[in-house]
Amino acid sequence: RSVRPGETIDFFMSHSWHDDGELKYEALVLLCSSFRAKHGRDPTFWLDKVCIDQDNIADGLKVLPINVMACKKMLVL
């Protein structure tokens, strides 16, 4: 879902397409459960594959630093 007005992005998520997807998924489930228990809501994420127009990647990469800085934390899986 899109971020709601006044809401911030909790995590800029980075990962390698070559690493074990099951391990990354398990880590993500654990993080979400912990975040939900602490904050009473699901976390928000910025993920390049869905947040950058894949038909115009060059323009999306130009503003990547702005997107990184808009997030509270960086999550590397």
Backbone as CSV, one residue per row, in Angstrom:
resi,resn,N_x,N_y,N_z,CA_x,CA_y,CA_z,C_x,C_y,C_z
1,ARG,0.832,-1.180,0.000,0.000,0.000,0.000,0.871,1.235,0.000
2,SER,0.296,2.315,-0.420,1.017,3.593,-0.386,1.058,4.123,1.042
3,VAL,2.044,4.950,1.319,2.152,5.583,2.627,1.043,6.620,2.731
4,ARG,0.406,6.645,3.885,-0.693,7.593,4.124,-0.142,8.982,4.456
5,PRO,-0.933,10.027,4.246,-0.479,11.379,4.594,-0.026,11.446,6.058
6,GLY,1.122,12.044,6.279,1.660,12.176,7.624,2.424,10.950,8.107
7,GLU,2.385,9.875,7.347,3.060,8.629,7.712,4.455,8.622,7.083
8,THR,5.401,8.000,7.751,6.751,7.878,7.207,7.027,6.421,6.847
9,ILE,8.068,6.226,6.071,8.483,4.874,5.694,9.435,4.371,6.769
10,ASP,9.128,3.217,7.317,9.935,2.677,8.406,11.273,2.110,7.925
11,PHE,11.254,1.386,6.816,12.461,0.690,6.367,12.689,0.848,4.867
12,PHE,13.908,1.218,4.507,14.377,1.094,3.140,14.947,-0.313,3.063
13,MET,14.372,-1.159,2.244,14.778,-2.559,2.203,15.699,-2.819,1.019
14,SER,16.854,-3.390,1.317,17.827,-3.757,0.303,18.118,-5.249,0.441
15,HIS,18.340,-5.893,-0.678,18.649,-7.326,-0.637,19.333,-7.742,-1.924
16,SER,19.841,-8.939,-1.908,20.449,-9.520,-3.101,19.479,-10.540,-3.684
17,TRP,19.283,-10.491,-4.986,18.416,-11.474,-5.651,19.051,-12.856,-5.622
18,HIS,20.340,-12.943,-5.275,21.053,-14.217,-5.319,21.053,-14.968,-3.989
19,ASP,20.674,-14.304,-2.900,20.664,-14.961,-1.597,19.397,-15.785,-1.411
20,ASP,19.429,-16.654,-0.420,18.326,-17.582,-0.137,17.041,-16.827,0.197
21,GLY,16.040,-16.963,-0.655,14.771,-16.272,-0.466,14.027,-16.709,0.783
22,GLU,14.110,-17.980,1.123,13.422,-18.482,2.323,14.006,-17.861,3.582
23,LEU,15.332,-17.754,3.649,15.965,-17.136,4.822,15.588,-15.661,4.934
24,LYS,15.549,-14.970,3.804,15.159,-13.553,3.824,13.707,-13.412,4.267
25,TYR,12.855,-14.294,3.781,11.439,-14.247,4.164,11.276,-14.481,5.667
26,GLU,11.984,-15.472,6.203,11.906,-15.756,7.641,12.372,-14.550,8.463
27,ALA,13.447,-13.904,8.027,13.948,-12.722,8.735,12.926,-11.585,8.668
28,LEU,12.282,-11.441,7.522,11.282,-10.392,7.349,10.049,-10.645,8.212
29,VAL,9.609,-11.887,8.297,8.465,-12.232,9.154,8.790,-11.932,10.613
30,LEU,9.989,-12.287,11.039,10.408,-12.021,12.420,10.454,-10.515,12.696
31,LEU,11.020,-9.761,11.779,11.078,-8.309,11.940,9.675,-7.707,12.032
32,CYS,8.782,-8.142,11.146,7.419,-7.602,11.150,6.682,-7.946,12.437
33,SER,6.853,-9.157,12.924,6.214,-9.556,14.186,6.714,-8.716,15.349
34,SER,8.012,-8.515,15.397,8.616,-7.716,16.464,8.159,-6.263,16.372
35,PHE,8.146,-5.719,15.167,7.720,-4.339,14.954,6.263,-4.169,15.357
36,ARG,5.422,-5.103,14.954,3.987,-5.045,15.263,3.768,-5.081,16.775
37,ALA,4.504,-5.935,17.476,4.371,-6.035,18.931,4.786,-4.723,19.616
38,LYS,5.790,-4.080,19.080,6.299,-2.852,19.687,5.469,-1.618,19.329
39,HIS,4.990,-1.540,18.077,4.342,-0.324,17.590,2.835,-0.446,17.373
40,GLY,2.300,-1.653,17.453,0.870,-1.850,17.275,0.380,-1.688,15.846
41,ARG,1.292,-1.787,14.894,0.940,-1.686,13.479,2.006,-2.397,12.652
42,ASP,1.676,-2.633,11.408,2.658,-3.221,10.502,3.633,-2.146,10.036
43,PRO,4.878,-2.535,9.771,5.851,-1.557,9.276,5.596,-1.206,7.817
44,THR,6.134,-0.076,7.393,6.092,0.320,5.990,7.495,0.135,5.405
45,PHE,7.537,-0.204,4.125,8.804,-0.498,3.457,8.917,0.253,2.141
46,TRP,10.142,0.595,1.785,10.457,1.086,0.450,11.270,-0.010,-0.206
47,LEU,10.778,-0.539,-1.301,11.428,-1.634,-2.022,11.538,-1.249,-3.490
48,ASP,12.749,-1.241,-3.996,12.988,-0.724,-5.347,12.110,-1.351,-6.428
49,LYS,11.905,-2.621,-6.394,11.164,-3.308,-7.460,9.737,-2.773,-7.599
50,VAL,9.151,-2.341,-6.500,7.781,-1.831,-6.555,7.705,-0.307,-6.448
51,CYS,8.774,0.338,-6.007,8.747,1.789,-5.818,9.436,2.566,-6.940
52,ILE,10.186,1.876,-7.787,10.808,2.517,-8.943,10.117,1.984,-10.186
53,ASP,9.727,2.890,-11.056,9.116,2.511,-12.332,10.123,1.661,-13.108
54,GLN,9.833,0.387,-13.269,10.761,-0.525,-13.920,10.932,-0.250,-15.411
55,ASP,10.062,0.570,-15.982,10.204,0.971,-17.381,11.025,2.250,-17.521
56,ASN,11.391,2.863,-16.372,12.160,4.103,-16.377,13.088,4.108,-15.154
57,ILE,13.913,3.092,-15.064,14.765,2.895,-13.885,15.746,4.054,-13.702
58,ALA,16.284,4.588,-14.777,17.287,5.660,-14.670,16.759,6.859,-13.879
59,ASP,15.530,7.273,-14.147,14.963,8.404,-13.410,14.754,8.056,-11.943
60,GLY,14.336,6.822,-11.668,14.146,6.392,-10.287,15.446,6.377,-9.504
61,LEU,16.527,5.991,-10.173,17.828,5.945,-9.507,18.372,7.339,-9.213
62,LYS,17.982,8.316,-10.008,18.431,9.688,-9.773,17.954,10.215,-8.423
63,VAL,16.785,9.795,-7.996,16.229,10.278,-6.723,16.373,9.248,-5.598
64,LEU,17.134,8.196,-5.846,17.314,7.159,-4.828,17.821,7.710,-3.492
65,PRO,18.806,8.615,-3.468,19.256,9.153,-2.178,18.135,9.839,-1.389
66,ILE,17.226,10.492,-2.082,16.105,11.140,-1.406,15.198,10.090,-0.774
67,ASN,14.963,9.004,-1.496,14.130,7.933,-0.955,14.782,7.258,0.240
68,VAL,16.086,7.059,0.179,16.796,6.458,1.317,16.670,7.361,2.546
69,MET,16.880,8.655,2.352,16.837,9.585,3.479,15.420,9.748,4.052
70,ALA,14.404,9.443,3.266,13.030,9.559,3.739,12.638,8.416,4.668
71,CYS,13.437,7.382,4.707,13.130,6.218,5.541,13.787,6.346,6.911
72,LYS,13.128,5.786,7.926,13.662,5.859,9.278,14.899,4.969,9.453
73,LYS,14.870,3.780,8.851,15.957,2.801,9.012,16.220,2.086,7.696
74,MET,17.393,1.469,7.600,17.721,0.651,6.449,17.728,-0.805,6.880
75,LEU,17.080,-1.638,6.107,17.030,-3.077,6.358,17.749,-3.771,5.213
76,VAL,18.809,-4.495,5.531,19.559,-5.244,4.524,19.348,-6.722,4.796
77,LEU,18.744,-7.388,3.839,18.467,-8.829,3.977,19.486,-9.627,3.189
